[in-house]
Amino acid sequence: MSLFAAWRAGSPALLAFGGDSAIELFSAVVVLWRFRARDAHEDVERRAARVAGVLLLALAAFVAVTSVTSLLGYSKPKPTFLGMAILVAAALVMPWLAKEKRRLSGATGSAALRADAAQSALCAYLSLITLAGLAISAIWRVKWADPIAALAVLPLIVWEGREAMRGKTCGCC
């Protein structure tokens, strides 16, 4: 839904959030599959993490190009109240979800679930940064707020992608 809203509004910041969320969903499906499979291997988890890492780094490059073209005036993001509603919901739900995943990862000893909890926590931060950019753009009509918010979340997406490529789980959970 956030990718649809990003496309309709031409919002680089919402594109960054939506793309990260889609990749997080992929990661969550892998974790769910791992728990349901009888003979799931950690090798599958590592491969899935690397695929997610590649996708995150590709997303970062695409968001960077989209943001720069917006800053140069080739496109103008429009206000998106649907996007802002999605971001508010994410900012409220994702911290709780991350906490529950951390709790379950401790109970099950699952590194994959612990990494997924870190992604959920990161999603909460991304939603707040993105929401700030979209709100400033919509309320005060500051044209550069949306692409600047997108550029502000890029280091988080790149960090998440690099960690996934290394097959590492977050030690912060």
C-alpha positions as CSV (number, residue, x, y, z in Angstrom):
1,M,0.0,0.0,0.0
2,S,2.8,2.4,0.8
3,L,4.5,1.7,-2.5
4,F,1.2,2.5,-4.3
5,A,1.0,5.8,-2.3
6,A,4.6,6.6,-3.2
7,W,4.0,6.0,-6.9
8,R,0.8,8.2,-6.9
9,A,2.5,11.0,-5.0
10,G,6.0,10.7,-6.6
11,S,7.5,10.6,-3.1
12,P,11.1,9.5,-2.8
13,A,10.8,9.3,1.0
14,L,7.7,7.1,0.9
15,L,9.3,5.0,-1.8
16,A,12.2,4.4,0.6
17,F,9.9,3.4,3.4
18,G,7.7,1.3,1.2
19,G,10.6,-0.5,-0.5
20,D,12.2,-1.3,2.9
21,S,8.8,-2.5,4.1
22,A,8.4,-4.8,1.1
23,I,11.9,-6.3,1.7
24,E,11.1,-6.7,5.4
25,L,8.0,-8.6,4.4
26,F,10.1,-10.9,2.3
27,S,12.4,-11.5,5.3
28,A,9.4,-12.2,7.6
29,V,8.1,-14.8,5.1
30,V,11.5,-16.5,5.2
31,V,11.4,-16.6,9.0
32,L,7.8,-17.9,9.0
33,W,8.8,-20.6,6.4
34,R,11.8,-21.5,8.6
35,F,9.6,-22.1,11.6
36,R,7.1,-24.2,9.6
37,A,9.7,-26.3,7.8
38,R,10.7,-29.5,9.5
39,D,14.3,-29.6,8.2
40,A,15.0,-25.9,7.5
41,H,18.7,-25.1,7.3
42,E,20.5,-22.1,8.5
43,D,22.1,-21.9,5.1
44,V,18.6,-21.0,3.7
45,E,18.4,-18.2,6.2
46,R,21.8,-16.9,5.2
47,R,20.9,-17.0,1.5
48,A,17.6,-15.2,2.1
49,A,19.4,-12.6,4.2
50,R,21.9,-12.0,1.4
51,V,19.1,-11.7,-1.2
52,A,17.4,-9.1,1.1
53,G,20.7,-7.3,1.4
54,V,21.1,-7.0,-2.3
55,L,17.5,-5.8,-2.6
56,L,18.1,-3.2,0.1
57,L,21.2,-1.9,-1.6
58,A,19.4,-1.7,-4.9
59,L,16.6,0.1,-3.2
60,A,19.1,2.6,-1.7
61,A,20.6,3.3,-5.2
62,F,17.1,3.8,-6.7
63,V,16.0,6.1,-3.8
64,A,19.2,8.2,-4.2
65,V,18.6,8.7,-7.9
66,T,14.9,9.5,-7.3
67,S,15.7,12.0,-4.6
68,V,18.4,13.8,-6.6
69,T,16.1,14.1,-9.6
70,S,13.4,15.5,-7.3
71,L,15.9,18.0,-5.8
72,L,17.0,19.0,-9.3
73,G,13.4,19.8,-10.2
74,Y,12.7,16.9,-12.6
75,S,9.8,15.7,-10.4
76,K,7.7,17.2,-7.7
77,P,6.3,15.0,-4.9
78,K,2.7,15.7,-4.0
79,P,1.1,15.5,-0.6
80,T,-0.2,12.0,0.2
81,F,-2.5,11.7,3.1
82,L,-2.8,7.9,2.5
83,G,1.0,7.7,2.8
84,M,1.0,9.7,6.0
85,A,-1.8,7.5,7.5
86,I,0.3,4.4,6.7
87,L,3.3,6.0,8.3
88,V,1.4,6.9,11.5
89,A,0.2,3.3,11.7
90,A,3.7,2.0,11.2
91,A,5.1,4.4,13.8
92,L,2.6,3.1,16.3
93,V,2.6,-0.7,15.5
94,M,6.3,-1.4,14.6
95,P,7.9,-0.7,18.0
96,W,5.4,-3.1,19.7
97,L,6.0,-5.7,16.9
98,A,9.8,-5.4,17.3
99,K,9.4,-5.9,21.1
100,E,7.3,-9.0,20.6
101,K,9.7,-10.5,18.0
102,R,12.7,-9.9,20.4
103,R,10.8,-11.6,23.2
104,L,10.0,-14.6,20.9
105,S,13.5,-14.8,19.5
106,G,14.8,-15.1,23.1
107,A,12.4,-17.8,23.9
108,T,13.1,-19.8,20.6
109,G,16.8,-18.9,20.2
110,S,16.1,-17.9,16.6
111,A,18.7,-15.6,15.1
112,A,16.5,-15.0,12.1
113,L,13.6,-13.8,14.3
114,R,16.1,-11.6,16.2
115,A,17.2,-10.0,12.9
116,D,13.6,-9.6,11.9
117,A,12.9,-7.8,15.2
118,A,15.8,-5.4,14.3
119,Q,14.2,-4.8,10.9
120,S,10.9,-4.0,12.6
121,A,12.6,-1.5,14.9
122,L,14.3,0.1,12.0
123,C,11.0,0.3,10.2
124,A,9.7,2.4,13.1
125,Y,12.5,4.8,12.7
126,L,12.1,5.0,9.0
127,S,8.4,5.7,9.4
128,L,9.1,8.6,11.7
129,I,11.7,10.2,9.4
130,T,9.6,9.7,6.4
131,L,6.5,11.1,8.1
132,A,8.4,14.2,9.1
133,G,9.5,14.8,5.5
134,L,6.0,14.3,4.1
135,A,4.3,16.4,6.8
136,I,6.7,19.3,6.3
137,S,6.2,19.1,2.6
138,A,2.4,19.0,2.9
139,I,2.0,21.6,5.7
140,W,4.6,24.2,4.8
141,R,4.9,23.3,1.1
142,V,8.6,22.9,1.4
143,K,9.5,21.1,-1.9
144,W,12.8,19.7,-0.8
145,A,11.6,18.1,2.5
146,D,10.4,14.9,0.9
147,P,13.6,14.1,-1.0
148,I,15.8,15.2,1.9
149,A,13.9,12.8,4.2
150,A,14.5,10.1,1.6
151,L,18.2,10.9,1.7
152,A,18.1,10.9,5.5
153,V,16.9,7.3,5.6
154,L,19.5,6.1,3.1
155,P,22.2,5.4,5.6
156,L,19.8,3.2,7.6
157,I,18.8,1.2,4.5
158,V,22.4,0.8,3.4
159,W,23.5,-0.3,6.9
160,E,20.6,-2.8,7.0
161,G,21.6,-4.1,3.5
162,R,25.3,-4.4,4.4
163,E,24.5,-6.3,7.6
164,A,22.2,-8.6,5.7
165,M,24.8,-9.2,3.0
166,R,27.3,-10.2,5.7
167,G,24.7,-12.6,7.1
168,K,24.9,-10.9,10.5
169,T,22.1,-10.4,12.9
170,C,21.7,-7.3,14.9
171,G,23.4,-7.5,18.2
172,C,21.2,-4.7,19.6
173,C,18.2,-6.9,20.2
